[in-house]
Amino acid sequence: MANPTKVPFLDLVTSHKELEDELLAVVKKAFSNAGFIGGPMVEEFEREFARFCDAKLCVGVNSGTDALRFALMAAGVEPGDIVITAPHTFIATTEAISQAGGHIAFVDINEQTYTLDPEKLRAYLEKDCDFDAKTGKLIERASKRKVAAIVPVHLYGQMADMDPIMELATKYKLFVIEDACQAHGAEYFSKKHNAWKKAGSIGKAAAFSFYPGKNLGACGEGGGITTNDEAMAQRMKMIRDHGQAKKYYHDIEGYNGRLDSIQAGWLSVKLRHLARWNEARRALAHRYHELFAEVKDSVVAPIEESWTKGVYHLYVVRVRDREVLQTYLAEAGIGSGIHYPIPLHLQKAYEHLGYIQGAFPVTERVAGEIVSLPMFPQLSPSQQELVASKVLEFLHASVAAAR
Ligand SMILES: *Cc1c(COP(=O)(O)O)cnc(C)c1O
């Protein structure tokens, strides 16, 4: 018998009901001039989103995947260049690297933050690569490939430790493209600049996804790239629009990767609520922390270091027997997810990269224990209490069974 849903993993219906009138007004406005691709609504959203991220410019595109791909291409990844990222992320990060012509190299994550570990990055750059002072290029010793870029992923809404990553990038002349697809509005305290920095304001460019379930989601596909670099923005605008700066004058081959104006209009409406929604997510996360405090040895809650303000795209805990827990929750009508069950270096798609089991022990350990619990701004206190009480009930039952 199917169990009635009491707490969905994600509720997109309620948030859209709340905004229905505003969202419908956008459609009417778009019908009044029938400019469905590009145009003023896209430009307005680009300005607003750049401002929200403390970046100079934003280029609207049709997905987060294309945002990453176009940013890497515009920054100048050459065929076969190494682009470094973490194996604990959604496959779009690495699809974009390969599709931009790059060669994927993984560096393991930090066990507290679940993001790219700067110390392991340093070890890779120093021990596995040689700096050629003549050409000014960093070469991976085993493959003889040039190392070009780093893509730190601000996973689950928490930013990677950017100061040391940027320092290494500067030292070895690598460029950094932030994968901020889960981190709209997240902040990082930069000791170097003695200031809080927004996701999307630090690297050469940053990619955002507006997939419906993201903290800022369109009602369909959408993405955006922020940058402070005017020339980068121009190149990305050409790449998203068939390589043309002027209609039918194609300087390069590009893509059809533009943002629709109705999606941009909807994103502008939702952007006005994003800070409030992110605050709601933070409050929910802190409430989850409290509810799990008594079982902190069996439920590892997310750690928010003093230098980060997370926007909790996901609330991910680590437990033993997570599949059994997920079944237990499902029987109580509670949704959950795993982000992500198979590390990228062990995916079939990446067999050709030649990584073996055990190559990235932190990622592999984490991937075997994580569960994402319901987390969205409209999650009610009683729904959240129910989730926590069922998790606690499960733990007590498994302790009893073990005796
Ligand atoms: C969602 C996501 C992407 C891709 O975004 P799409 O809009 O779905 O193409 C890339 N990286 C990460 C970490 C994501 O979560």
The ligand as an SDF file (V2000), in Angstrom:
LIG
                    3D

 15 15  0  0  0  0  0  0  0  0999 V2000
   22.2490   21.6060  -10.8420 C   0  0  0  0  0  0  0  0  0  0  0  0
   23.7090   21.5770  -10.9250 C   0  0  0  0  0  0  0  0  0  0  0  0
   24.4000   21.7860  -12.1270 C   0  0  0  0  0  0  0  0  0  0  0  0
   23.7210   21.8710  -13.4670 C   0  0  0  0  0  0  0  0  0  0  0  0
   22.6870   22.7520  -13.5900 O   0  0  0  0  0  0  0  0  0  0  0  0
   21.5400   22.5080  -14.6890 P   0  0  0  0  0  0  0  0  0  0  0  0
   20.7990   23.8000  -14.6770 O   0  0  0  0  0  0  0  0  0  0  0  0
   20.7210   21.3610  -14.2250 O   0  0  0  0  0  0  0  0  0  0  0  0
   22.2010   22.2530  -15.9880 O   0  0  0  0  0  0  0  0  0  0  0  0
   25.7720   21.8380  -12.0920 C   0  0  0  0  0  0  0  0  0  0  0  0
   26.4640   21.6720  -10.9500 N   0  0  0  0  0  0  0  0  0  0  0  0
   25.8470   21.4360   -9.7850 C   0  0  0  0  0  0  0  0  0  0  0  0
   26.6620   21.2660   -8.5450 C   0  0  0  0  0  0  0  0  0  0  0  0
   24.4520   21.3660   -9.7280 C   0  0  0  0  0  0  0  0  0  0  0  0
   23.8440   21.1040   -8.5710 O   0  0  0  0  0  0  0  0  0  0  0  0
  1  2  1  0
  2  3  1  0
  2 14  2  0
  3  4  1  0
  3 10  2  0
  4  5  1  0
  5  6  1  0
  6  7  2  0
  6  8  1  0
  6  9  1  0
 10 11  1  0
 11 12  2  0
 12 13  1  0
 12 14  1  0
 14 15  1  0
M  END
$$$$
